[in-house]
Amino acid sequence: MGNKIWFHADDFGVTVEQSKRILNCYQDGVLNSISVLPNTPVLETALELLNQADPDGTRIRRVLHLNFVEGRPLAGAENVPDLVDSTGYFNKSFLQFFCWNYTKRGRARQQLVSQIKREIAAQLYAVTCAHDYQITAIDSHQHYHMIPLVFDSLMEVLRESAQKPLPLRQIRVPVDPAAALWHSAPMRRGVPPLNWVKWCILNLFAERTKKVLQGRGVEAPVFFGIFYTCQMKWEVVEALLPSYKAYADKKDMDLELMFHPGSLAARYELLDERNEALADFYMSDNRYYEAECLKLLNQKLS
């Protein structure tokens, strides 16, 4: 692949219109990478839209967006009872998985891992065998895959599916290099406190994850997107992209910028319209600003 900059959109495929809005950032902007939510009702139609925009699959990197956050599990709620509520929808937070990583032991841990693996395998199947998205990378909704309980389960599923090898090249390690931020005091002070907390938690697992991936020959691009999650506006990217790119070049690695440009228009479009936090997340004005940034970058970088 060489040293590329991946201008990446998370959450592709929630609805048809939302998918079109994301692809518009490819057609009119610099978007060249997307993460596919595998458990959406419009998965097949979203693939058709993606293939219309990128017929030979070489212009947009396709990434599996593992999802334990919203919607219904693809393995069937009855097969993953610990991951869902009484109505069969995902309802376990990052914090719940984080706690399970340290508290579940013995048979209880084995049972939980079995359910996590079952769901990972079902989601992987959905975007490879059932609908061939030409997946070459993996990340996850709200970064659950960084928790060892989930990450180790993912590695086991990938090993067990070795008879049908996935051309997997990259897995996201969503921890911005602090050095790339340190040159700019205003941008450093502008990082929301909650994002520092996220960075610290994810950083707990970063070196372990990178070591395992290196042993498997899987790359983890330099990442730009945790400090300013959902705030990747033009003024942020303009100020910080040069330092992140310099850092990635020094490491001789790809660079991934994480955007969330795919907004939803109404609550009923959500995979679970009961979720207040996700409603705010998907209908935030910041998604519009991030989409505009991707389009403005097309003008500035051309």
C-alpha positions in Angstrom: 0.0 0.0 0.0 2.9 2.4 0.6 2.5 5.3 3.0 -1.0 6.4 2.5 -3.3 8.8 4.2 -6.7 7.2 4.9 -9.4 9.8 5.1 -11.9 7.5 6.8 -15.6 7.5 7.6 -17.0 5.3 10.3 -20.6 4.0 10.5 -21.3 3.3 6.8 -24.6 1.6 6.1 -27.0 2.7 8.8 -29.5 3.8 6.1 -29.4 4.2 2.4 -29.5 8.0 2.6 -26.8 8.1 5.2 -24.6 5.9 3.1 -25.1 8.2 0.1 -24.1 11.2 2.3 -20.9 9.4 3.2 -20.1 8.4 -0.4 -20.6 12.1 -1.4 -17.5 12.8 0.7 -15.7 10.5 -1.8 -17.2 11.9 -4.9 -16.7 15.6 -3.8 -14.0 15.2 -1.3 -10.9 13.2 -0.2 -12.7 10.2 1.5 -10.9 7.0 0.5 -11.9 4.6 3.3 -15.1 3.5 5.0 -16.1 1.2 7.9 -19.1 -1.0 7.3 -21.7 -1.6 10.0 -22.5 -5.3 9.4 -25.8 -5.6 11.2 -27.9 -3.1 9.3 -31.1 -3.8 7.3 -29.6 -2.1 4.2 -26.3 -4.0 4.1 -27.0 -5.3 0.5 -28.1 -1.9 -0.8 -25.2 -0.1 0.8 -22.9 -2.5 -1.0 -24.5 -1.7 -4.3 -24.0 2.0 -3.6 -20.4 1.5 -2.7 -19.7 -0.6 -5.8 -21.3 2.0 -8.0 -19.0 4.6 -6.6 -15.9 2.3 -6.6 -16.6 -0.5 -9.1 -13.2 -2.2 -8.9 -12.8 -1.8 -5.2 -9.4 0.0 -5.4 -10.4 3.6 -4.5 -12.1 3.1 -1.2 -10.6 0.9 1.5 -13.3 -1.3 2.9 -13.2 -2.0 6.7 -15.4 -4.2 8.9 -16.8 -2.0 11.7 -17.4 -4.7 14.4 -20.5 -3.7 16.3 -21.5 -4.6 19.9 -23.1 -1.2 20.5 -26.4 -0.9 18.6 -29.0 -2.9 16.7 -29.6 -6.6 16.8 -26.8 -9.3 16.8 -26.3 -11.3 13.6 -25.6 -14.5 15.5 -29.2 -14.3 17.0 -30.1 -12.9 20.4 -30.7 -16.4 21.7 -27.1 -17.3 21.0 -25.5 -14.2 22.6 -27.8 -13.6 25.6 -25.1 -11.8 27.7 -24.7 -9.1 25.0 -28.3 -8.1 24.6 -31.3 -6.8 26.5 -34.7 -8.6 26.9 -35.8 -7.3 23.5 -32.7 -8.8 21.7 -30.8 -5.5 21.1 -27.2 -4.8 22.0 -27.1 -2.9 25.3 -23.7 -3.4 26.9 -21.4 -0.4 27.1 -17.7 -0.1 26.6 -17.4 0.2 30.4 -19.3 -3.1 30.8 -16.9 -5.0 28.5 -14.0 -3.2 30.1 -15.1 -4.5 33.5 -15.8 -8.0 32.2 -12.2 -8.1 31.0 -11.0 -8.0 34.6 -13.8 -9.7 36.5 -15.0 -12.6 34.3 -13.0 -15.8 35.1 -13.2 -19.5 34.6 -16.4 -21.0 33.1 -18.2 -17.6 33.0 -15.4 -16.1 31.0 -15.4 -19.1 28.6 -19.1 -18.7 28.0 -18.8 -15.0 27.4 -15.9 -15.4 25.0 -17.9 -18.1 23.1 -20.7 -15.6 22.6 -18.4 -12.8 21.5 -16.6 -15.1 19.1 -20.0 -16.3 17.7 -21.0 -12.7 17.0 -17.7 -11.7 15.5 -17.8 -14.7 13.2 -21.4 -13.8 12.1 -20.5 -10.1 11.4 -17.4 -11.2 9.5 -19.5 -13.6 7.4 -22.0 -10.9 6.6 -19.4 -8.7 4.9 -17.3 -11.4 3.3 -19.4 -14.4 2.3 -23.0 -13.1 2.4 -22.1 -9.7 0.9 -18.6 -9.4 -0.5 -17.4 -6.0 0.6 -13.8 -6.9 -0.2 -12.8 -6.2 3.4 -9.1 -5.6 4.0 -9.1 -4.0 7.5 -11.0 -4.2 10.8 -12.0 -1.7 13.4 -15.0 -1.4 15.7 -17.9 0.8 16.8 -16.7 2.8 19.8 -13.4 0.8 19.8 -14.6 -2.2 21.7 -12.0 -4.4 19.8 -9.2 -2.7 21.9 -10.4 -4.5 25.0 -8.4 -7.7 25.3 -11.5 -9.8 25.9 -12.8 -8.7 22.5 -9.4 -8.4 20.7 -8.3 -11.9 21.7 -11.7 -13.3 20.6 -11.2 -11.6 17.2 -7.8 -13.1 16.8 -9.2 -16.5 17.6 -11.9 -16.1 15.0 -9.4 -15.0 12.4 -7.2 -18.0 13.2 -10.1 -20.4 13.1 -11.2 -19.1 9.7 -7.8 -19.5 8.2 -9.1 -22.1 5.7 -10.9 -19.1 4.1 -8.2 -16.5 4.5 -9.3 -12.9 4.6 -6.8 -10.5 2.8 -6.5 -8.6 6.1 -3.9 -5.9 6.0 -4.7 -3.5 8.8 -6.5 -3.3 12.2 -7.1 0.0 13.8 -5.3 1.0 17.1 -7.2 4.2 17.9 -4.6 6.0 20.0 -3.3 9.3 18.6 0.5 9.8 19.2 0.7 12.5 21.8 3.9 13.8 20.2 1.9 14.9 17.2 -0.4 17.1 19.3 2.3 18.5 21.6 3.7 21.2 19.2 0.4 23.2 19.4 -0.5 24.5 22.9 -3.9 25.8 21.7 -4.9 22.5 20.1 -3.6 20.6 23.2 -5.7 22.7 25.5 -8.7 22.3 23.2 -9.0 18.5 23.6 -12.2 17.8 25.6 -11.4 16.2 29.0 -13.5 13.2 28.2 -11.3 12.5 25.1 -8.2 12.5 27.3 -10.0 9.8 29.4 -10.7 7.8 26.3 -7.1 8.1 25.1 -5.8 7.0 28.5 -8.0 3.9 28.6 -7.3 2.9 25.0 -3.6 3.5 25.5 -3.6 0.9 28.2 -4.0 -1.8 25.5 -2.2 -0.2 22.6 1.3 -1.7 22.9 -0.1 -5.2 23.6 -2.4 -4.9 20.6 0.4 -3.7 18.3 2.7 -6.5 19.4 0.1 -9.2 18.6 -0.7 -7.6 15.2 3.0 -7.3 14.3 3.4 -11.0 15.0 0.6 -11.7 12.6 2.0 -9.3 9.9 -1.0 -6.9 10.3 -0.4 -3.2 10.2 -1.8 -0.6 12.5 -1.7 2.8 10.9 -0.8 5.9 12.9 -4.2 7.2 14.1 -5.6 10.7 14.2 -9.1 11.0 15.7 -9.4 10.2 19.4 -8.4 13.6 20.8 -10.9 15.3 18.6 -13.5 12.5 18.1 -16.6 13.9 16.4 -14.9 17.3 16.2 -12.7 16.7 13.1 -13.6 20.1 11.6 -11.5 22.0 9.1 -9.8 24.2 11.7 -8.7 21.1 13.7 -7.5 19.1 10.7 -5.7 22.1 9.1 -3.9 22.7 12.4 -2.8 19.2 13.2 -2.6 17.2 9.9 1.0 18.4 9.1 2.3 17.1 12.5 0.5 13.8 12.3 1.7 13.3 8.7 5.3 14.1 9.7 5.0 11.6 12.6 3.7 8.9 10.2 6.4 9.6 7.7 9.1 9.4 10.3 7.7 6.0 11.3 7.3 5.0 7.7 3.6 4.1 8.3 0.2 4.9 6.9 -1.9 7.5 8.6 -5.7 7.2 9.3 -7.9 10.1 10.0 -11.2 9.1 11.6 -14.3 11.1 10.6 -18.1 10.6 11.2 -19.6 12.4 8.2 -22.8 10.3 7.9 -25.6 12.1 9.7 -29.1 10.8 10.3 -32.2 12.9 9.8 -34.6 11.4 12.4 -34.6 9.0 15.4 -36.5 6.3 13.6 -33.5 5.8 11.3 -31.4 4.6 14.2 -30.6 0.9 14.6 -32.1 1.3 18.1 -34.2 4.5 18.3 -34.5 4.1 22.1 -30.9 5.1 22.6 -30.7 8.8 23.5 -26.9 9.0 23.3 -26.7 7.5 19.9 -29.5 9.8 18.7 -27.3 12.8 19.7 -24.3 11.1 18.2 -25.9 10.5 14.8 -27.8 13.7 14.5 -25.1 16.1 15.7 -24.3 19.1 13.6 -20.6 18.1 13.9 -21.2 15.3 11.3 -22.1 18.0 8.8 -18.9 20.0 9.6 -16.8 16.8 9.3 -18.3 16.1 5.9 -17.5 19.7 4.8 -14.0 19.2 6.0 -13.5 16.2 3.8 -14.8 18.2 0.8 -12.7 21.2 1.7 -9.6 19.1 2.0 -10.1 18.1 -1.7 -9.6 21.7 -2.7 -6.7 22.3 -0.4 -4.8 19.1 -1.2 -5.3 19.1 -5.0 
